[in-house]
């Protein structure tokens, strides 16, 4: 899985200034239980890296099948467009509710306690060419608390 520094390189190449250790794995929140079940049993669930940058939030997508990080920024939300960000517990996840001038975006991020056993842990582990070091660092887990606090402060 991608190193956090590789994510920063993609974001810098797109013209943004990422803040170190302020990235987590997110997906769009399900609208209801039926939607959650469908996403669980199909490949409909997409994952992204949510990165706090100097002047905006950006989303970098993972591939749906390979789960490899794509080298593009899917969405950028300037801080000046954000009216409010709320973080609410939602089962084993948190919902990030971002109100902007143009509407509401609700993202979901997995809590850190079970992250090692869930998608965010798989996507948030730093890969290594040495198989003994593969599961050395889960940057999603390490960054979660500080990133959620930083989001609430925007």
MODELLER restraints for C-alpha pairs under 7 A, 6 or more apart:
rsr = mdl.restraints
at = mdl.atoms
rsr.add(forms.Gaussian(group=physical.xy_distance, feature=features.Distance(at['CA:1:A'], at['CA:68:A']), mean=6.80, stdev=0.5))
rsr.add(forms.Gaussian(group=physical.xy_distance, feature=features.Distance(at['CA:1:A'], at['CA:123:A']), mean=5.82, stdev=0.5))
rsr.add(forms.Gaussian(group=physical.xy_distance, feature=features.Distance(at['CA:1:A'], at['CA:124:A']), mean=6.95, stdev=0.5))
rsr.add(forms.Gaussian(group=physical.xy_distance, feature=features.Distance(at['CA:1:A'], at['CA:125:A']), mean=5.96, stdev=0.5))
rsr.add(forms.Gaussian(group=physical.xy_distance, feature=features.Distance(at['CA:1:A'], at['CA:126:A']), mean=5.63, stdev=0.5))
rsr.add(forms.Gaussian(group=physical.xy_distance, feature=features.Distance(at['CA:1:A'], at['CA:127:A']), mean=4.86, stdev=0.5))
rsr.add(forms.Gaussian(group=physical.xy_distance, feature=features.Distance(at['CA:2:A'], at['CA:69:A']), mean=6.73, stdev=0.5))
rsr.add(forms.Gaussian(group=physical.xy_distance, feature=features.Distance(at['CA:2:A'], at['CA:126:A']), mean=5.66, stdev=0.5))
rsr.add(forms.Gaussian(group=physical.xy_distance, feature=features.Distance(at['CA:2:A'], at['CA:127:A']), mean=6.05, stdev=0.5))
rsr.add(forms.Gaussian(group=physical.xy_distance, feature=features.Distance(at['CA:3:A'], at['CA:126:A']), mean=4.63, stdev=0.5))
rsr.add(forms.Gaussian(group=physical.xy_distance, feature=features.Distance(at['CA:3:A'], at['CA:127:A']), mean=6.29, stdev=0.5))
rsr.add(forms.Gaussian(group=physical.xy_distance, feature=features.Distance(at['CA:4:A'], at['CA:139:A']), mean=6.98, stdev=0.5))
rsr.add(forms.Gaussian(group=physical.xy_distance, feature=features.Distance(at['CA:8:A'], at['CA:18:A']), mean=6.13, stdev=0.5))
rsr.add(forms.Gaussian(group=physical.xy_distance, feature=features.Distance(at['CA:10:A'], at['CA:71:A']), mean=5.80, stdev=0.5))
rsr.add(forms.Gaussian(group=physical.xy_distance, feature=features.Distance(at['CA:10:A'], at['CA:72:A']), mean=6.77, stdev=0.5))
rsr.add(forms.Gaussian(group=physical.xy_distance, feature=features.Distance(at['CA:11:A'], at['CA:18:A']), mean=6.75, stdev=0.5))
rsr.add(forms.Gaussian(group=physical.xy_distance, feature=features.Distance(at['CA:11:A'], at['CA:73:A']), mean=6.93, stdev=0.5))
rsr.add(forms.Gaussian(group=physical.xy_distance, feature=features.Distance(at['CA:12:A'], at['CA:18:A']), mean=6.98, stdev=0.5))
rsr.add(forms.Gaussian(group=physical.xy_distance, feature=features.Distance(at['CA:16:A'], at['CA:53:A']), mean=6.65, stdev=0.5))
rsr.add(forms.Gaussian(group=physical.xy_distance, feature=features.Distance(at['CA:17:A'], at['CA:53:A']), mean=5.21, stdev=0.5))
rsr.add(forms.Gaussian(group=physical.xy_distance, feature=features.Distance(at['CA:17:A'], at['CA:54:A']), mean=5.52, stdev=0.5))
rsr.add(forms.Gaussian(group=physical.xy_distance, feature=features.Distance(at['CA:18:A'], at['CA:51:A']), mean=6.66, stdev=0.5))
rsr.add(forms.Gaussian(group=physical.xy_distance, feature=features.Distance(at['CA:18:A'], at['CA:52:A']), mean=6.10, stdev=0.5))
rsr.add(forms.Gaussian(group=physical.xy_distance, feature=features.Distance(at['CA:18:A'], at['CA:53:A']), mean=4.02, stdev=0.5))
rsr.add(forms.Gaussian(group=physical.xy_distance, feature=features.Distance(at['CA:18:A'], at['CA:54:A']), mean=6.26, stdev=0.5))
rsr.add(forms.Gaussian(group=physical.xy_distance, feature=features.Distance(at['CA:19:A'], at['CA:52:A']), mean=5.99, stdev=0.5))
rsr.add(forms.Gaussian(group=physical.xy_distance, feature=features.Distance(at['CA:19:A'], at['CA:53:A']), mean=5.16, stdev=0.5))
rsr.add(forms.Gaussian(group=physical.xy_distance, feature=features.Distance(at['CA:19:A'], at['CA:54:A']), mean=6.42, stdev=0.5))
rsr.add(forms.Gaussian(group=physical.xy_distance, feature=features.Distance(at['CA:21:A'], at['CA:143:A']), mean=5.62, stdev=0.5))
rsr.add(forms.Gaussian(group=physical.xy_distance, feature=features.Distance(at['CA:22:A'], at['CA:51:A']), mean=5.93, stdev=0.5))
rsr.add(forms.Gaussian(group=physical.xy_distance, feature=features.Distance(at['CA:22:A'], at['CA:52:A']), mean=5.58, stdev=0.5))
rsr.add(forms.Gaussian(group=physical.xy_distance, feature=features.Distance(at['CA:22:A'], at['CA:143:A']), mean=5.98, stdev=0.5))
rsr.add(forms.Gaussian(group=physical.xy_distance, feature=features.Distance(at['CA:22:A'], at['CA:147:A']), mean=5.01, stdev=0.5))
rsr.add(forms.Gaussian(group=physical.xy_distance, feature=features.Distance(at['CA:23:A'], at['CA:49:A']), mean=6.37, stdev=0.5))
rsr.add(forms.Gaussian(group=physical.xy_distance, feature=features.Distance(at['CA:23:A'], at['CA:50:A']), mean=5.46, stdev=0.5))
rsr.add(forms.Gaussian(group=physical.xy_distance, feature=features.Distance(at['CA:23:A'], at['CA:51:A']), mean=4.33, stdev=0.5))
rsr.add(forms.Gaussian(group=physical.xy_distance, feature=features.Distance(at['CA:23:A'], at['CA:52:A']), mean=6.41, stdev=0.5))
rsr.add(forms.Gaussian(group=physical.xy_distance, feature=features.Distance(at['CA:23:A'], at['CA:140:A']), mean=6.90, stdev=0.5))
rsr.add(forms.Gaussian(group=physical.xy_distance, feature=features.Distance(at['CA:23:A'], at['CA:143:A']), mean=6.43, stdev=0.5))
rsr.add(forms.Gaussian(group=physical.xy_distance, feature=features.Distance(at['CA:23:A'], at['CA:147:A']), mean=6.74, stdev=0.5))
rsr.add(forms.Gaussian(group=physical.xy_distance, feature=features.Distance(at['CA:24:A'], at['CA:49:A']), mean=5.60, stdev=0.5))
rsr.add(forms.Gaussian(group=physical.xy_distance, feature=features.Distance(at['CA:24:A'], at['CA:50:A']), mean=5.41, stdev=0.5))
rsr.add(forms.Gaussian(group=physical.xy_distance, feature=features.Distance(at['CA:24:A'], at['CA:51:A']), mean=6.77, stdev=0.5))
rsr.add(forms.Gaussian(group=physical.xy_distance, feature=features.Distance(at['CA:24:A'], at['CA:140:A']), mean=4.78, stdev=0.5))
rsr.add(forms.Gaussian(group=physical.xy_distance, feature=features.Distance(at['CA:24:A'], at['CA:143:A']), mean=6.52, stdev=0.5))
rsr.add(forms.Gaussian(group=physical.xy_distance, feature=features.Distance(at['CA:24:A'], at['CA:144:A']), mean=6.23, stdev=0.5))
rsr.add(forms.Gaussian(group=physical.xy_distance, feature=features.Distance(at['CA:25:A'], at['CA:47:A']), mean=6.75, stdev=0.5))
rsr.add(forms.Gaussian(group=physical.xy_distance, feature=features.Distance(at['CA:25:A'], at['CA:48:A']), mean=5.71, stdev=0.5))
rsr.add(forms.Gaussian(group=physical.xy_distance, feature=features.Distance(at['CA:25:A'], at['CA:49:A']), mean=4.68, stdev=0.5))
rsr.add(forms.Gaussian(group=physical.xy_distance, feature=features.Distance(at['CA:25:A'], at['CA:50:A']), mean=6.15, stdev=0.5))
rsr.add(forms.Gaussian(group=physical.xy_distance, feature=features.Distance(at['CA:25:A'], at['CA:109:A']), mean=6.25, stdev=0.5))
rsr.add(forms.Gaussian(group=physical.xy_distance, feature=features.Distance(at['CA:25:A'], at['CA:120:A']), mean=5.63, stdev=0.5))
rsr.add(forms.Gaussian(group=physical.xy_distance, feature=features.Distance(at['CA:25:A'], at['CA:124:A']), mean=6.84, stdev=0.5))
rsr.add(forms.Gaussian(group=physical.xy_distance, feature=features.Distance(at['CA:25:A'], at['CA:140:A']), mean=6.16, stdev=0.5))
rsr.add(forms.Gaussian(group=physical.xy_distance, feature=features.Distance(at['CA:26:A'], at['CA:47:A']), mean=5.68, stdev=0.5))
rsr.add(forms.Gaussian(group=physical.xy_distance, feature=features.Distance(at['CA:26:A'], at['CA:48:A']), mean=5.27, stdev=0.5))
rsr.add(forms.Gaussian(group=physical.xy_distance, feature=features.Distance(at['CA:26:A'], at['CA:49:A']), mean=6.09, stdev=0.5))
rsr.add(forms.Gaussian(group=physical.xy_distance, feature=features.Distance(at['CA:26:A'], at['CA:50:A']), mean=6.32, stdev=0.5))
rsr.add(forms.Gaussian(group=physical.xy_distance, feature=features.Distance(at['CA:26:A'], at['CA:107:A']), mean=6.29, stdev=0.5))
rsr.add(forms.Gaussian(group=physical.xy_distance, feature=features.Distance(at['CA:26:A'], at['CA:108:A']), mean=5.47, stdev=0.5))
rsr.add(forms.Gaussian(group=physical.xy_distance, feature=features.Distance(at['CA:26:A'], at['CA:109:A']), mean=4.62, stdev=0.5))
rsr.add(forms.Gaussian(group=physical.xy_distance, feature=features.Distance(at['CA:27:A'], at['CA:46:A']), mean=5.84, stdev=0.5))
rsr.add(forms.Gaussian(group=physical.xy_distance, feature=features.Distance(at['CA:27:A'], at['CA:47:A']), mean=4.67, stdev=0.5))
rsr.add(forms.Gaussian(group=physical.xy_distance, feature=features.Distance(at['CA:27:A'], at['CA:48:A']), mean=5.99, stdev=0.5))
rsr.add(forms.Gaussian(group=physical.xy_distance, feature=features.Distance(at['CA:27:A'], at['CA:107:A']), mean=5.58, stdev=0.5))
rsr.add(forms.Gaussian(group=physical.xy_distance, feature=features.Distance(at['CA:27:A'], at['CA:108:A']), mean=5.30, stdev=0.5))
rsr.add(forms.Gaussian(group=physical.xy_distance, feature=features.Distance(at['CA:27:A'], at['CA:109:A']), mean=6.61, stdev=0.5))
rsr.add(forms.Gaussian(group=physical.xy_distance, feature=features.Distance(at['CA:28:A'], at['CA:106:A']), mean=6.24, stdev=0.5))
rsr.add(forms.Gaussian(group=physical.xy_distance, feature=features.Distance(at['CA:28:A'], at['CA:107:A']), mean=4.41, stdev=0.5))
rsr.add(forms.Gaussian(group=physical.xy_distance, feature=features.Distance(at['CA:28:A'], at['CA:108:A']), mean=5.81, stdev=0.5))
rsr.add(forms.Gaussian(group=physical.xy_distance, feature=features.Distance(at['CA:29:A'], at['CA:95:A']), mean=6.97, stdev=0.5))
rsr.add(forms.Gaussian(group=physical.xy_distance, feature=features.Distance(at['CA:29:A'], at['CA:106:A']), mean=5.66, stdev=0.5))
rsr.add(forms.Gaussian(group=physical.xy_distance, feature=features.Distance(at['CA:29:A'], at['CA:107:A']), mean=4.80, stdev=0.5))
rsr.add(forms.Gaussian(group=physical.xy_distance, feature=features.Distance(at['CA:29:A'], at['CA:108:A']), mean=4.84, stdev=0.5))
rsr.add(forms.Gaussian(group=physical.xy_distance, feature=features.Distance(at['CA:30:A'], at['CA:36:A']), mean=5.21, stdev=0.5))
rsr.add(forms.Gaussian(group=physical.xy_distance, feature=features.Distance(at['CA:39:A'], at['CA:45:A']), mean=5.13, stdev=0.5))
rsr.add(forms.Gaussian(group=physical.xy_distance, feature=features.Distance(at['CA:43:A'], at['CA:64:A']), mean=6.68, stdev=0.5))
rsr.add(forms.Gaussian(group=physical.xy_distance, feature=features.Distance(at['CA:46:A'], at['CA:64:A']), mean=5.99, stdev=0.5))
rsr.add(forms.Gaussian(group=physical.xy_distance, feature=features.Distance(at['CA:47:A'], at['CA:61:A']), mean=6.15, stdev=0.5))
rsr.add(forms.Gaussian(group=physical.xy_distance, feature=features.Distance(at['CA:47:A'], at['CA:62:A']), mean=5.58, stdev=0.5))
rsr.add(forms.Gaussian(group=physical.xy_distance, feature=features.Distance(at['CA:48:A'], at['CA:59:A']), mean=5.84, stdev=0.5))
rsr.add(forms.Gaussian(group=physical.xy_distance, feature=features.Distance(at['CA:48:A'], at['CA:60:A']), mean=5.26, stdev=0.5))
rsr.add(forms.Gaussian(group=physical.xy_distance, feature=features.Distance(at['CA:48:A'], at['CA:61:A']), mean=4.25, stdev=0.5))
rsr.add(forms.Gaussian(group=physical.xy_distance, feature=features.Distance(at['CA:48:A'], at['CA:62:A']), mean=5.56, stdev=0.5))
rsr.add(forms.Gaussian(group=physical.xy_distance, feature=features.Distance(at['CA:49:A'], at['CA:59:A']), mean=5.49, stdev=0.5))
rsr.add(forms.Gaussian(group=physical.xy_distance, feature=features.Distance(at['CA:49:A'], at['CA:60:A']), mean=5.06, stdev=0.5))
rsr.add(forms.Gaussian(group=physical.xy_distance, feature=features.Distance(at['CA:49:A'], at['CA:61:A']), mean=6.41, stdev=0.5))
rsr.add(forms.Gaussian(group=physical.xy_distance, feature=features.Distance(at['CA:50:A'], at['CA:57:A']), mean=6.89, stdev=0.5))
rsr.add(forms.Gaussian(group=physical.xy_distance, feature=features.Distance(at['CA:50:A'], at['CA:58:A']), mean=5.84, stdev=0.5))
rsr.add(forms.Gaussian(group=physical.xy_distance, feature=features.Distance(at['CA:50:A'], at['CA:59:A']), mean=4.80, stdev=0.5))
rsr.add(forms.Gaussian(group=physical.xy_distance, feature=features.Distance(at['CA:50:A'], at['CA:60:A']), mean=6.77, stdev=0.5))
rsr.add(forms.Gaussian(group=physical.xy_distance, feature=features.Distance(at['CA:51:A'], at['CA:57:A']), mean=5.80, stdev=0.5))
rsr.add(forms.Gaussian(group=physical.xy_distance, feature=features.Distance(at['CA:51:A'], at['CA:58:A']), mean=5.36, stdev=0.5))
rsr.add(forms.Gaussian(group=physical.xy_distance, feature=features.Distance(at['CA:51:A'], at['CA:59:A']), mean=6.44, stdev=0.5))
rsr.add(forms.Gaussian(group=physical.xy_distance, feature=features.Distance(at['CA:52:A'], at['CA:58:A']), mean=6.65, stdev=0.5))
rsr.add(forms.Gaussian(group=physical.xy_distance, feature=features.Distance(at['CA:55:A'], at['CA:78:A']), mean=5.99, stdev=0.5))
rsr.add(forms.Gaussian(group=physical.xy_distance, feature=features.Distance(at['CA:55:A'], at['CA:79:A']), mean=5.81, stdev=0.5))
rsr.add(forms.Gaussian(group=physical.xy_distance, feature=features.Distance(at['CA:56:A'], at['CA:76:A']), mean=6.46, stdev=0.5))
rsr.add(forms.Gaussian(group=physical.xy_distance, feature=features.Distance(at['CA:56:A'], at['CA:77:A']), mean=5.33, stdev=0.5))
rsr.add(forms.Gaussian(group=physical.xy_distance, feature=features.Distance(at['CA:56:A'], at['CA:78:A']), mean=4.07, stdev=0.5))
rsr.add(forms.Gaussian(group=physical.xy_distance, feature=features.Distance(at['CA:56:A'], at['CA:79:A']), mean=4.99, stdev=0.5))
rsr.add(forms.Gaussian(group=physical.xy_distance, feature=features.Distance(at['CA:57:A'], at['CA:76:A']), mean=5.68, stdev=0.5))
rsr.add(forms.Gaussian(group=physical.xy_distance, feature=features.Distance(at['CA:57:A'], at['CA:77:A']), mean=5.12, stdev=0.5))
rsr.add(forms.Gaussian(group=physical.xy_distance, feature=features.Distance(at['CA:57:A'], at['CA:78:A']), mean=6.43, stdev=0.5))
rsr.add(forms.Gaussian(group=physical.xy_distance, feature=features.Distance(at['CA:58:A'], at['CA:73:A']), mean=6.62, stdev=0.5))
rsr.add(forms.Gaussian(group=physical.xy_distance, feature=features.Distance(at['CA:58:A'], at['CA:75:A']), mean=5.54, stdev=0.5))
rsr.add(forms.Gaussian(group=physical.xy_distance, feature=features.Distance(at['CA:58:A'], at['CA:76:A']), mean=4.41, stdev=0.5))
rsr.add(forms.Gaussian(group=physical.xy_distance, feature=features.Distance(at['CA:58:A'], at['CA:77:A']), mean=6.37, stdev=0.5))
rsr.add(forms.Gaussian(group=physical.xy_distance, feature=features.Distance(at['CA:59:A'], at['CA:73:A']), mean=5.76, stdev=0.5))
rsr.add(forms.Gaussian(group=physical.xy_distance, feature=features.Distance(at['CA:59:A'], at['CA:74:A']), mean=5.54, stdev=0.5))
rsr.add(forms.Gaussian(group=physical.xy_distance, feature=features.Distance(at['CA:59:A'], at['CA:75:A']), mean=5.20, stdev=0.5))
rsr.add(forms.Gaussian(group=physical.xy_distance, feature=features.Distance(at['CA:59:A'], at['CA:76:A']), mean=6.61, stdev=0.5))
rsr.add(forms.Gaussian(group=physical.xy_distance, feature=features.Distance(at['CA:60:A'], at['CA:70:A']), mean=6.92, stdev=0.5))
rsr.add(forms.Gaussian(group=physical.xy_distance, feature=features.Distance(at['CA:60:A'], at['CA:72:A']), mean=6.08, stdev=0.5))
rsr.add(forms.Gaussian(group=physical.xy_distance, feature=features.Distance(at['CA:60:A'], at['CA:73:A']), mean=4.72, stdev=0.5))
rsr.add(forms.Gaussian(group=physical.xy_distance, feature=features.Distance(at['CA:60:A'], at['CA:74:A']), mean=5.68, stdev=0.5))
rsr.add(forms.Gaussian(group=physical.xy_distance, feature=features.Distance(at['CA:61:A'], at['CA:69:A']), mean=6.17, stdev=0.5))
rsr.add(forms.Gaussian(group=physical.xy_distance, feature=features.Distance(at['CA:61:A'], at['CA:70:A']), mean=5.68, stdev=0.5))
rsr.add(forms.Gaussian(group=physical.xy_distance, feature=features.Distance(at['CA:61:A'], at['CA:74:A']), mean=6.53, stdev=0.5))
rsr.add(forms.Gaussian(group=physical.xy_distance, feature=features.Distance(at['CA:62:A'], at['CA:68:A']), mean=5.39, stdev=0.5))
rsr.add(forms.Gaussian(group=physical.xy_distance, feature=features.Distance(at['CA:62:A'], at['CA:69:A']), mean=4.30, stdev=0.5))
rsr.add(forms.Gaussian(group=physical.xy_distance, feature=features.Distance(at['CA:62:A'], at['CA:70:A']), mean=5.56, stdev=0.5))
rsr.add(forms.Gaussian(group=physical.xy_distance, feature=features.Distance(at['CA:63:A'], at['CA:69:A']), mean=6.14, stdev=0.5))
rsr.add(forms.Gaussian(group=physical.xy_distance, feature=features.Distance(at['CA:63:A'], at['CA:70:A']), mean=6.31, stdev=0.5))
rsr.add(forms.Gaussian(group=physical.xy_distance, feature=features.Distance(at['CA:81:A'], at['CA:100:A']), mean=5.38, stdev=0.5))
rsr.add(forms.Gaussian(group=physical.xy_distance, feature=features.Distance(at['CA:81:A'], at['CA:101:A']), mean=5.59, stdev=0.5))
rsr.add(forms.Gaussian(group=physical.xy_distance, feature=features.Distance(at['CA:82:A'], at['CA:99:A']), mean=6.00, stdev=0.5))
rsr.add(forms.Gaussian(group=physical.xy_distance, feature=features.Distance(at['CA:82:A'], at['CA:100:A']), mean=4.40, stdev=0.5))
rsr.add(forms.Gaussian(group=physical.xy_distance, feature=features.Distance(at['CA:82:A'], at['CA:101:A']), mean=6.66, stdev=0.5))
rsr.add(forms.Gaussian(group=physical.xy_distance, feature=features.Distance(at['CA:83:A'], at['CA:99:A']), mean=5.48, stdev=0.5))
rsr.add(forms.Gaussian(group=physical.xy_distance, feature=features.Distance(at['CA:83:A'], at['CA:100:A']), mean=5.24, stdev=0.5))
rsr.add(forms.Gaussian(group=physical.xy_distance, feature=features.Distance(at['CA:83:A'], at['CA:101:A']), mean=6.81, stdev=0.5))
rsr.add(forms.Gaussian(group=physical.xy_distance, feature=features.Distance(at['CA:84:A'], at['CA:98:A']), mean=6.06, stdev=0.5))
rsr.add(forms.Gaussian(group=physical.xy_distance, feature=features.Distance(at['CA:84:A'], at['CA:99:A']), mean=5.21, stdev=0.5))
rsr.add(forms.Gaussian(group=physical.xy_distance, feature=features.Distance(at['CA:85:A'], at['CA:96:A']), mean=6.88, stdev=0.5))
rsr.add(forms.Gaussian(group=physical.xy_distance, feature=features.Distance(at['CA:85:A'], at['CA:97:A']), mean=5.55, stdev=0.5))
rsr.add(forms.Gaussian(group=physical.xy_distance, feature=features.Distance(at['CA:85:A'], at['CA:98:A']), mean=4.58, stdev=0.5))
rsr.add(forms.Gaussian(group=physical.xy_distance, feature=features.Distance(at['CA:85:A'], at['CA:99:A']), mean=6.27, stdev=0.5))
rsr.add(forms.Gaussian(group=physical.xy_distance, feature=features.Distance(at['CA:85:A'], at['CA:151:A']), mean=6.58, stdev=0.5))
rsr.add(forms.Gaussian(group=physical.xy_distance, feature=features.Distance(at['CA:85:A'], at['CA:152:A']), mean=5.66, stdev=0.5))
rsr.add(forms.Gaussian(group=physical.xy_distance, feature=features.Distance(at['CA:86:A'], at['CA:96:A']), mean=5.85, stdev=0.5))
rsr.add(forms.Gaussian(group=physical.xy_distance, feature=features.Distance(at['CA:86:A'], at['CA:97:A']), mean=5.06, stdev=0.5))
rsr.add(forms.Gaussian(group=physical.xy_distance, feature=features.Distance(at['CA:86:A'], at['CA:98:A']), mean=6.65, stdev=0.5))
rsr.add(forms.Gaussian(group=physical.xy_distance, feature=features.Distance(at['CA:86:A'], at['CA:152:A']), mean=6.23, stdev=0.5))
rsr.add(forms.Gaussian(group=physical.xy_distance, feature=features.Distance(at['CA:87:A'], at['CA:94:A']), mean=6.44, stdev=0.5))
rsr.add(forms.Gaussian(group=physical.xy_distance, feature=features.Distance(at['CA:87:A'], at['CA:95:A']), mean=5.71, stdev=0.5))
rsr.add(forms.Gaussian(group=physical.xy_distance, feature=features.Distance(at['CA:87:A'], at['CA:96:A']), mean=4.80, stdev=0.5))
rsr.add(forms.Gaussian(group=physical.xy_distance, feature=features.Distance(at['CA:87:A'], at['CA:97:A']), mean=6.37, stdev=0.5))
rsr.add(forms.Gaussian(group=physical.xy_distance, feature=features.Distance(at['CA:88:A'], at['CA:94:A']), mean=5.45, stdev=0.5))
rsr.add(forms.Gaussian(group=physical.xy_distance, feature=features.Distance(at['CA:88:A'], at['CA:95:A']), mean=5.19, stdev=0.5))
rsr.add(forms.Gaussian(group=physical.xy_distance, feature=features.Distance(at['CA:88:A'], at['CA:96:A']), mean=6.70, stdev=0.5))
rsr.add(forms.Gaussian(group=physical.xy_distance, feature=features.Distance(at['CA:89:A'], at['CA:95:A']), mean=6.29, stdev=0.5))
rsr.add(forms.Gaussian(group=physical.xy_distance, feature=features.Distance(at['CA:92:A'], at['CA:110:A']), mean=6.37, stdev=0.5))
rsr.add(forms.Gaussian(group=physical.xy_distance, feature=features.Distance(at['CA:92:A'], at['CA:111:A']), mean=6.01, stdev=0.5))
rsr.add(forms.Gaussian(group=physical.xy_distance, feature=features.Distance(at['CA:93:A'], at['CA:108:A']), mean=6.39, stdev=0.5))
rsr.add(forms.Gaussian(group=physical.xy_distance, feature=features.Distance(at['CA:93:A'], at['CA:109:A']), mean=5.45, stdev=0.5))
rsr.add(forms.Gaussian(group=physical.xy_distance, feature=features.Distance(at['CA:93:A'], at['CA:110:A']), mean=4.26, stdev=0.5))
rsr.add(forms.Gaussian(group=physical.xy_distance, feature=features.Distance(at['CA:93:A'], at['CA:111:A']), mean=5.06, stdev=0.5))
rsr.add(forms.Gaussian(group=physical.xy_distance, feature=features.Distance(at['CA:94:A'], at['CA:108:A']), mean=5.65, stdev=0.5))
rsr.add(forms.Gaussian(group=physical.xy_distance, feature=features.Distance(at['CA:94:A'], at['CA:109:A']), mean=5.33, stdev=0.5))
rsr.add(forms.Gaussian(group=physical.xy_distance, feature=features.Distance(at['CA:94:A'], at['CA:110:A']), mean=6.30, stdev=0.5))
rsr.add(forms.Gaussian(group=physical.xy_distance, feature=features.Distance(at['CA:94:A'], at['CA:111:A']), mean=6.58, stdev=0.5))
rsr.add(forms.Gaussian(group=physical.xy_distance, feature=features.Distance(at['CA:95:A'], at['CA:106:A']), mean=6.48, stdev=0.5))
rsr.add(forms.Gaussian(group=physical.xy_distance, feature=features.Distance(at['CA:95:A'], at['CA:107:A']), mean=5.63, stdev=0.5))
rsr.add(forms.Gaussian(group=physical.xy_distance, feature=features.Distance(at['CA:95:A'], at['CA:108:A']), mean=4.55, stdev=0.5))
rsr.add(forms.Gaussian(group=physical.xy_distance, feature=features.Distance(at['CA:95:A'], at['CA:109:A']), mean=6.51, stdev=0.5))
rsr.add(forms.Gaussian(group=physical.xy_distance, feature=features.Distance(at['CA:96:A'], at['CA:106:A']), mean=5.57, stdev=0.5))
rsr.add(forms.Gaussian(group=physical.xy_distance, feature=features.Distance(at['CA:96:A'], at['CA:107:A']), mean=5.00, stdev=0.5))
rsr.add(forms.Gaussian(group=physical.xy_distance, feature=features.Distance(at['CA:96:A'], at['CA:108:A']), mean=6.03, stdev=0.5))
rsr.add(forms.Gaussian(group=physical.xy_distance, feature=features.Distance(at['CA:97:A'], at['CA:104:A']), mean=6.98, stdev=0.5))
rsr.add(forms.Gaussian(group=physical.xy_distance, feature=features.Distance(at['CA:97:A'], at['CA:105:A']), mean=6.00, stdev=0.5))
rsr.add(forms.Gaussian(group=physical.xy_distance, feature=features.Distance(at['CA:97:A'], at['CA:106:A']), mean=4.55, stdev=0.5))
rsr.add(forms.Gaussian(group=physical.xy_distance, feature=features.Distance(at['CA:97:A'], at['CA:107:A']), mean=6.54, stdev=0.5))
rsr.add(forms.Gaussian(group=physical.xy_distance, feature=features.Distance(at['CA:98:A'], at['CA:104:A']), mean=5.67, stdev=0.5))
rsr.add(forms.Gaussian(group=physical.xy_distance, feature=features.Distance(at['CA:98:A'], at['CA:105:A']), mean=5.14, stdev=0.5))
rsr.add(forms.Gaussian(group=physical.xy_distance, feature=features.Distance(at['CA:98:A'], at['CA:106:A']), mean=6.18, stdev=0.5))
rsr.add(forms.Gaussian(group=physical.xy_distance, feature=features.Distance(at['CA:99:A'], at['CA:105:A']), mean=6.51, stdev=0.5))
rsr.add(forms.Gaussian(group=physical.xy_distance, feature=features.Distance(at['CA:110:A'], at['CA:120:A']), mean=6.35, stdev=0.5))
rsr.add(forms.Gaussian(group=physical.xy_distance, feature=features.Distance(at['CA:112:A'], at['CA:141:A']), mean=4.81, stdev=0.5))
rsr.add(forms.Gaussian(group=physical.xy_distance, feature=features.Distance(at['CA:112:A'], at['CA:144:A']), mean=6.82, stdev=0.5))
rsr.add(forms.Gaussian(group=physical.xy_distance, feature=features.Distance(at['CA:115:A'], at['CA:121:A']), mean=4.59, stdev=0.5))
rsr.add(forms.Gaussian(group=physical.xy_distance, feature=features.Distance(at['CA:115:A'], at['CA:141:A']), mean=6.42, stdev=0.5))
rsr.add(forms.Gaussian(group=physical.xy_distance, feature=features.Distance(at['CA:116:A'], at['CA:122:A']), mean=6.96, stdev=0.5))
rsr.add(forms.Gaussian(group=physical.xy_distance, feature=features.Distance(at['CA:120:A'], at['CA:140:A']), mean=6.67, stdev=0.5))
rsr.add(forms.Gaussian(group=physical.xy_distance, feature=features.Distance(at['CA:121:A'], at['CA:138:A']), mean=6.19, stdev=0.5))
rsr.add(forms.Gaussian(group=physical.xy_distance, feature=features.Distance(at['CA:121:A'], at['CA:140:A']), mean=6.85, stdev=0.5))
rsr.add(forms.Gaussian(group=physical.xy_distance, feature=features.Distance(at['CA:124:A'], at['CA:138:A']), mean=5.17, stdev=0.5))
rsr.add(forms.Gaussian(group=physical.xy_distance, feature=features.Distance(at['CA:124:A'], at['CA:139:A']), mean=5.45, stdev=0.5))
rsr.add(forms.Gaussian(group=physical.xy_distance, feature=features.Distance(at['CA:124:A'], at['CA:140:A']), mean=5.02, stdev=0.5))
rsr.add(forms.Gaussian(group=physical.xy_distance, feature=features.Distance(at['CA:125:A'], at['CA:135:A']), mean=6.29, stdev=0.5))
rsr.add(forms.Gaussian(group=physical.xy_distance, feature=features.Distance(at['CA:125:A'], at['CA:137:A']), mean=5.60, stdev=0.5))
rsr.add(forms.Gaussian(group=physical.xy_distance, feature=features.Distance(at['CA:125:A'], at['CA:138:A']), mean=4.30, stdev=0.5))
rsr.add(forms.Gaussian(group=physical.xy_distance, feature=features.Distance(at['CA:125:A'], at['CA:139:A']), mean=6.32, stdev=0.5))
rsr.add(forms.Gaussian(group=physical.xy_distance, feature=features.Distance(at['CA:126:A'], at['CA:134:A']), mean=6.84, stdev=0.5))
rsr.add(forms.Gaussian(group=physical.xy_distance, feature=features.Distance(at['CA:126:A'], at['CA:137:A']), mean=5.73, stdev=0.5))
rsr.add(forms.Gaussian(group=physical.xy_distance, feature=features.Distance(at['CA:126:A'], at['CA:138:A']), mean=6.44, stdev=0.5))
rsr.add(forms.Gaussian(group=physical.xy_distance, feature=features.Distance(at['CA:127:A'], at['CA:134:A']), mean=5.29, stdev=0.5))
rsr.add(forms.Gaussian(group=physical.xy_distance, feature=features.Distance(at['CA:128:A'], at['CA:134:A']), mean=5.09, stdev=0.5))
